[in-house]
Each structure stands twice: as C-alpha cells, then as structure tokens.
C-alpha cells in the first residue's frame, strides 16, 4: 500500500514538473518573439515622452532593410501602411554640376540614416514632357521613406537649364540646393571623355577635345561648346539667384570629395541640419580603384560604378592654359558670390 502511494506521488510530481518546465519554455519563446518583433513596431509606438521626435536614427537603421525591399518592389501595401511610409517630395536637390561628382555625393550622403535617395535621375524640372505630368507624377518617382527622413534627388542638367530655377521655386521656395563643382578645365575634359566613350562604344568617330574647345577661326575659347559653357559656373548660378538667396545653396568641393570625402560630407550634414552620423568608418580607400568606397555596416559595402574615374585623354598643354585663363575671372566672381574659395589656376 505504501509503495503504491509513493508511486502515485512520484507520478503527480512528474506531471507538475512537466507543466512547470513547459510554462517556462513558453515564456522564454514568447519573450524572444517579442524581442525579435520590436524593431518593426511603428515609430510612434516606440517613442517615449523623453525621446526627441526629430530623427529617431536607431529606428531608421533597423528599417533600412525594409526600405531596400521597397526599392526592389517586394514590400506589401500592409507593410507600407504599418510602418507609416510615405513618398515625400525632396527637401534637398543636387542640381549639378555634371561631371562634378553628383553621383558620388548622392551615394555618400545616403550613408546617413536620415537620408533617402532617389536612385535614378528624375529629370522632372528640365524635361518639358515630364514637367507636364505634374507634381504627383514627380512624387511618385520618389523612394518610400519615414516622415523624419530627408529625400534627396540629383539631376545635373538642372543647373544649366533656364526654366528649372523658377519651376523648383514654385514647388518649394525654401528647398536646399547642393552644387558640387570641380576645377572648370578638368570638369570640361571629364565631360568630353564621357561623351567620347559613348561614341566609341557605338563605333563612331568624334573630334579631339582641342578642336571642340577652341574656335579654329578665332583661336579663342569656344563658348558654344557645351562642356566649356557648363564650366562657367557663375553664369548659371546668377540665374538661380534670381529666385533663391545664396544661403539656400551649399557648394561642395568635388575635387576634395575624391581625395578626402569626410570633411565635405560633414559640411553637408550641417547645411541640411542633420546630426553628424557619417564617420571615417563609413569610408575606406580602395587602392585598386583609386577611390573611396562606402561601408554601410559590417556586412554591406559599396563602390561606385566602374565608369567613374575614367582616364582622360591627353590634351595640348597650351589649350589647357588657355582654358584656365579664360575661366579665371568667372572663378573669381564665383568665389565672391558663394564665399567659398578654391585653389583653381
């Protein structure tokens, strides 16, 4: 009889022990699930009364993966609604200059967790057909983002197209405008090199740079040549200043962005009123390519396309000198207007 009672007691203790262990395992699994789900809660639900509501950078870093899925078209409408994602008009535009480093600047600014970039050049304000489609079409070309983030697009043709300043002013008179420039003669040769490469891919011939840049009849600089005209920065900037005060422009040194990018990016962060988040960790020099590449995190790195940093053809030194002398007075005026001085010849 005593033996049976002891066996029954052991059986009951075993059942109770199993239930207790099962409960503990359930709670552990539940807590782990909640912990994993936490990063995808809506932003508003995760802010406490003591947290600033400006730019929740930690939240934005958690959600870069979701934005990547959106860019690939893989996110659902429910995800978009749940995370309060929107397509915002840009609050800053890189308006130029062609071959000044606009793509490099956009990609580097995208390192900042509060910045979202439009991957393609939209050409809304410089293309009459696109502009006729209206502002909702333009907004629809923007990436999804969180309300606290800044959307930036770049279209270098904006800087030299006459209608663009007024059109952008009508959209947003307080927008911030970024202009990245390089030494004007170097930029003109880089412009020529890109066109030359395109012609060669199609097995087409193209004039030498010297013949395009110098008028053979007068032996003077050919201002009708687009590559030369684009490098007269002050002429284009004066047209923009009819609509926007100089305080809404920030000039980026494209030559320095190649050799020492971090100081230039920190200046842009301040101009955009962003907290300083881009560091030397995010930029590493690739000796093989001769350019800085981007490190977003321990897993994801990115280098610019192989078409960047093309080798320029050799140009007659006398033509280079003539161009540098031609650009000199325009450069001096550009320094006076912008307050930024470059060591250009």
C-alpha positions as CSV (number, residue, x, y, z in Angstrom):
1,X,0.0,0.0,0.0
2,X,2.8,2.4,1.0
3,X,4.6,1.5,-2.3
4,X,1.5,2.4,-4.4
5,X,1.2,5.8,-2.6
6,X,4.8,6.6,-3.3
7,X,4.5,5.7,-7.0
8,X,1.3,7.9,-7.3
9,X,3.1,10.8,-5.6
10,X,6.1,10.5,-8.0
11,X,3.7,10.4,-11.0
12,X,2.0,13.6,-9.8
13,X,5.3,15.4,-9.2
14,X,6.4,14.4,-12.7
15,X,3.2,15.9,-14.2
16,X,3.6,19.1,-12.2
17,X,7.3,19.3,-13.1
18,X,6.5,18.9,-16.8
19,X,3.8,21.6,-16.7
20,X,6.2,24.0,-15.0
21,X,9.0,23.3,-17.5
22,X,6.6,23.8,-20.4
23,X,5.4,27.1,-19.0
24,X,8.9,28.3,-18.6
25,X,9.8,27.3,-22.2
26,X,6.7,29.0,-23.5
27,X,7.6,32.3,-21.7
28,X,11.1,32.2,-23.0
29,X,9.9,31.6,-26.5
30,X,7.3,34.4,-26.1
31,X,9.9,36.9,-24.8
32,X,12.2,36.0,-27.6
33,X,9.5,36.5,-30.2
34,X,8.6,39.9,-28.8
35,X,12.2,40.9,-28.8
36,X,12.6,40.0,-32.4
37,X,9.4,41.8,-33.3
38,X,10.4,45.0,-31.5
39,X,12.4,46.7,-34.3
40,X,9.4,46.6,-36.7
41,X,6.9,48.4,-34.5
42,X,5.6,51.7,-35.8
43,X,7.9,54.6,-34.9
44,X,5.2,56.4,-32.9
45,X,4.7,53.4,-30.7
46,X,8.4,53.2,-29.8
47,X,8.9,56.8,-28.8
48,X,8.7,57.6,-25.1
49,X,7.8,61.1,-23.8
50,X,11.5,61.7,-23.1
51,X,12.7,60.8,-26.6
52,X,13.2,63.6,-29.2
53,X,10.9,63.3,-32.1
54,X,13.2,64.8,-34.7
55,X,15.1,61.9,-36.3
56,X,15.0,58.5,-34.5
57,X,18.2,57.3,-36.0
58,X,18.3,53.9,-34.3
59,X,14.8,53.2,-35.6
60,X,15.8,54.2,-39.1
61,X,18.8,51.9,-39.0
62,X,16.6,49.0,-38.1
63,X,14.4,49.7,-41.1
64,X,17.0,50.1,-43.9
65,X,16.3,46.5,-44.9
66,X,12.6,47.3,-45.4
67,X,13.4,50.3,-47.5
68,X,15.6,48.1,-49.6
69,X,12.7,45.7,-50.2
70,X,10.5,48.7,-51.1
71,X,13.1,49.8,-53.7
72,X,13.0,46.3,-55.2
73,X,9.2,46.4,-55.2
74,X,8.9,43.5,-52.7
75,X,7.2,45.3,-49.8
76,X,3.4,44.9,-49.4
77,X,0.8,47.6,-49.0
78,X,0.3,46.4,-45.5
79,X,4.0,46.9,-44.6
80,X,3.8,50.4,-46.1
81,X,0.8,51.3,-44.0
82,X,2.1,49.6,-40.9
83,X,5.4,51.5,-40.9
84,X,3.9,54.8,-41.8
85,X,6.0,55.0,-45.0
86,X,5.4,57.8,-47.5
87,X,6.8,59.2,-50.8
88,X,8.0,62.6,-50.0
89,X,9.0,65.5,-52.3
90,X,12.7,66.2,-51.9
91,X,13.8,68.7,-49.3
92,X,17.2,69.0,-50.9
93,X,18.3,68.6,-54.6
94,X,21.7,68.1,-56.0
95,X,21.3,70.4,-59.0
96,X,24.8,70.0,-60.5
97,X,27.3,70.2,-61.9
98,X,27.6,67.4,-64.5
99,X,30.9,65.5,-64.1
100,X,31.4,67.4,-60.8
101,X,30.8,64.3,-58.7
102,X,27.0,64.3,-58.3
103,X,26.6,60.5,-58.2
104,X,29.4,60.1,-55.6
105,X,27.9,62.9,-53.4
106,X,24.4,61.3,-53.5
107,X,25.7,57.8,-52.7
108,X,27.8,59.1,-49.8
109,X,25.0,61.2,-48.3
110,X,22.9,58.0,-48.5
111,X,25.2,56.6,-45.8
112,X,23.3,58.9,-43.3
113,X,20.4,57.0,-41.8
114,X,18.1,60.1,-42.1
115,X,18.7,60.4,-45.8
116,X,16.9,58.5,-48.6
117,X,18.0,58.9,-52.2
118,X,16.1,58.7,-55.5
119,X,18.2,56.1,-57.3
120,X,17.7,57.5,-60.8
121,X,17.9,61.0,-62.3
122,X,14.3,62.1,-62.5
123,X,14.7,65.0,-65.0
124,X,11.4,66.4,-63.9
125,X,12.2,70.1,-64.0
126,X,14.4,70.2,-67.1
127,X,12.2,68.0,-69.3
128,X,9.0,69.7,-70.5
129,X,7.2,66.3,-71.1
130,X,8.0,65.1,-67.6
131,X,7.1,68.5,-66.1
132,X,3.7,68.5,-67.8
133,X,2.9,65.2,-66.0
134,X,2.6,67.2,-62.8
135,X,3.9,67.2,-59.2
136,X,2.1,64.0,-58.3
137,X,4.0,62.1,-61.0
138,X,7.2,63.6,-59.6
139,X,6.3,62.5,-56.1
140,X,5.5,59.0,-57.4
141,X,9.1,58.7,-58.6
142,X,10.5,59.3,-55.1
143,X,11.5,56.4,-52.8
144,X,9.4,55.4,-49.8
145,X,10.7,56.9,-46.6
146,X,9.8,57.6,-43.0
147,X,8.4,61.0,-42.2
148,X,11.5,62.1,-40.3
149,X,13.8,61.3,-43.3
150,X,15.0,63.7,-46.0
151,X,14.6,62.7,-49.6
152,X,17.3,63.9,-52.0
153,X,17.4,63.6,-55.7
154,X,20.1,64.6,-58.2
155,X,19.8,65.7,-61.9
156,X,22.9,67.7,-63.0
157,X,21.1,69.1,-66.0
158,X,19.0,71.3,-63.6
159,X,21.9,73.6,-63.0
160,X,22.3,74.7,-66.7
161,X,18.6,74.6,-67.8
162,X,17.0,78.1,-67.9
163,X,13.5,77.1,-66.8
164,X,14.5,75.0,-63.8
165,X,15.0,77.6,-61.1
166,X,11.5,79.0,-61.4
167,X,9.9,75.6,-61.6
168,X,11.7,74.4,-58.4
169,X,10.8,77.7,-56.7
170,X,7.1,77.1,-57.4
171,X,7.4,73.7,-55.8
172,X,9.3,74.7,-52.7
173,X,10.8,78.2,-52.2
174,X,12.7,77.1,-49.1
175,X,14.3,74.0,-50.6
176,X,18.0,73.4,-50.0
177,X,20.2,73.2,-53.1
178,X,23.5,71.4,-53.4
179,X,26.1,72.2,-56.1
180,X,29.3,70.1,-56.5
181,X,32.0,71.7,-58.6
182,X,35.5,70.7,-59.8
183,X,38.2,72.8,-61.4
184,X,36.5,74.0,-64.5
185,X,39.0,72.8,-67.1
186,X,39.3,69.4,-65.6
187,X,35.5,69.2,-65.4
188,X,35.2,70.1,-69.2
189,X,37.7,67.4,-70.1
190,X,35.9,64.9,-68.0
191,X,32.6,65.9,-69.7
192,X,34.3,65.4,-73.1
193,X,35.7,62.0,-72.0
194,X,32.3,60.6,-71.1
195,X,30.8,61.7,-74.5
196,X,33.9,60.2,-76.3
197,X,33.5,56.9,-74.5
198,X,29.8,56.8,-75.6
199,X,30.8,57.4,-79.2
200,X,33.5,54.7,-79.2
201,X,31.0,52.2,-77.8
202,X,28.9,52.8,-80.9
203,X,32.0,52.7,-83.2
204,X,31.5,56.4,-84.0
205,X,34.3,58.9,-84.5
206,X,34.5,62.1,-82.5
207,X,36.5,65.3,-82.7
208,X,39.5,65.9,-80.5
209,X,38.9,68.0,-77.4
210,X,41.2,70.8,-78.7
211,X,39.1,71.2,-81.8
212,X,35.8,71.5,-79.9
213,X,37.1,73.7,-77.1
214,X,38.9,76.2,-79.3
215,X,37.3,78.1,-82.2
216,X,39.5,77.4,-85.2
217,X,38.5,80.7,-86.9
218,X,39.4,83.0,-84.0
219,X,41.7,80.7,-81.9
220,X,39.7,81.8,-78.9
221,X,37.8,79.6,-76.4
222,X,34.6,78.2,-78.0
223,X,31.8,79.2,-75.6
224,X,29.3,77.5,-77.8
225,X,30.8,74.1,-76.9
226,X,28.5,72.8,-74.1
227,X,31.4,71.3,-72.0
228,X,33.0,74.8,-71.8
229,X,29.7,76.6,-71.2
230,X,28.8,74.3,-68.3
231,X,32.1,75.1,-66.5
232,X,31.2,78.9,-66.4
233,X,29.6,78.3,-63.0
234,X,28.9,81.9,-62.2
235,X,26.8,82.5,-65.3
236,X,24.4,79.7,-64.3
237,X,24.4,80.5,-60.6
238,X,23.4,84.1,-61.3
239,X,20.2,82.8,-62.9
240,X,19.4,80.7,-59.8
241,X,20.0,83.7,-57.5
242,X,17.0,85.5,-59.1
243,X,14.8,83.0,-57.2
244,X,16.8,81.7,-54.2
245,X,19.0,83.5,-51.7
246,X,22.6,82.4,-51.6
247,X,22.0,80.9,-48.1
248,X,20.0,78.1,-49.7
249,X,22.9,76.9,-51.7
250,X,25.8,74.8,-50.5
251,X,28.9,74.4,-52.6
252,X,30.7,71.1,-52.4
253,X,34.3,70.7,-53.5
254,X,34.2,67.8,-55.9
255,X,38.0,67.5,-56.1
256,X,38.3,67.2,-52.3
257,X,35.4,64.7,-52.2
258,X,37.6,62.4,-54.2
259,X,40.7,62.7,-52.1
260,X,39.3,63.4,-48.6
261,X,35.5,63.0,-48.6
262,X,34.6,63.1,-44.9
263,X,35.1,66.9,-44.2
264,X,33.0,67.7,-47.2
265,X,30.2,65.3,-46.1
266,X,30.3,66.8,-42.6
267,X,29.8,70.3,-44.1
268,X,26.7,69.0,-46.0
269,X,25.3,67.4,-42.8
270,X,25.5,70.8,-41.1
271,X,23.9,72.5,-44.1
272,X,21.0,70.0,-44.1
273,X,20.6,70.4,-40.3
274,X,21.3,66.7,-39.8
275,X,23.1,65.2,-36.8
276,X,26.6,64.1,-37.6
277,X,26.4,60.4,-38.3
278,X,28.8,59.8,-41.3
279,X,32.2,58.8,-39.9
280,X,35.6,57.6,-41.2
281,X,34.3,54.1,-40.6
282,X,31.8,54.5,-43.5
283,X,34.6,55.4,-46.0
284,X,37.5,53.2,-46.9
285,X,40.0,53.8,-49.7
286,X,40.1,51.1,-52.4
287,X,43.7,51.2,-53.8
288,X,42.8,49.1,-56.8
289,X,40.2,51.6,-58.0
290,X,41.8,54.7,-56.6
291,X,38.6,55.9,-55.0
292,X,36.9,55.8,-51.7
293,X,34.2,53.1,-51.3
294,X,31.3,53.1,-48.8
295,X,30.7,50.9,-45.8
296,X,27.1,50.9,-44.6
297,X,27.7,48.3,-41.9
298,X,29.8,45.2,-41.1
299,X,28.1,43.3,-43.9
300,X,27.2,45.8,-46.7
301,X,29.9,47.7,-48.7
302,X,29.5,49.5,-52.0
303,X,31.9,51.0,-54.5
304,X,30.8,53.4,-57.3
305,X,30.3,52.1,-60.8
306,X,33.4,51.3,-62.8
307,X,32.6,54.1,-65.2
308,X,33.6,56.6,-62.5
309,X,37.1,57.8,-62.7
310,X,37.7,57.4,-66.4
311,X,41.2,58.1,-67.7
312,X,41.2,61.4,-69.5
313,X,42.8,61.8,-73.0
314,X,46.0,63.9,-73.2
315,X,45.2,67.5,-74.1
316,X,47.6,70.0,-75.6
317,X,49.0,72.0,-72.6
318,X,48.6,75.3,-74.4
319,X,44.9,74.6,-74.7
320,X,44.7,73.7,-71.0
321,X,46.4,77.0,-70.2
322,X,44.1,79.0,-72.5
323,X,41.1,77.5,-70.9
324,X,42.4,78.1,-67.3
325,X,43.0,81.8,-68.2
326,X,39.5,82.0,-69.7
327,X,37.8,80.6,-66.7
328,X,39.8,82.6,-64.2
329,X,37.7,85.8,-64.0
330,X,34.5,83.7,-63.8
331,X,36.0,81.7,-61.0
332,X,36.9,84.8,-59.0
333,X,33.3,86.0,-59.3
334,X,32.1,82.6,-58.2
335,X,34.2,82.8,-55.1
336,X,32.8,86.2,-54.2
337,X,29.2,85.1,-54.6
338,X,29.4,81.8,-52.8
339,X,32.0,82.7,-50.1
340,X,33.9,79.5,-50.9
341,X,37.5,79.9,-52.3
342,X,39.2,77.1,-54.4
343,X,42.8,76.9,-55.4
344,X,42.0,76.8,-59.1
345,X,44.5,78.2,-61.6
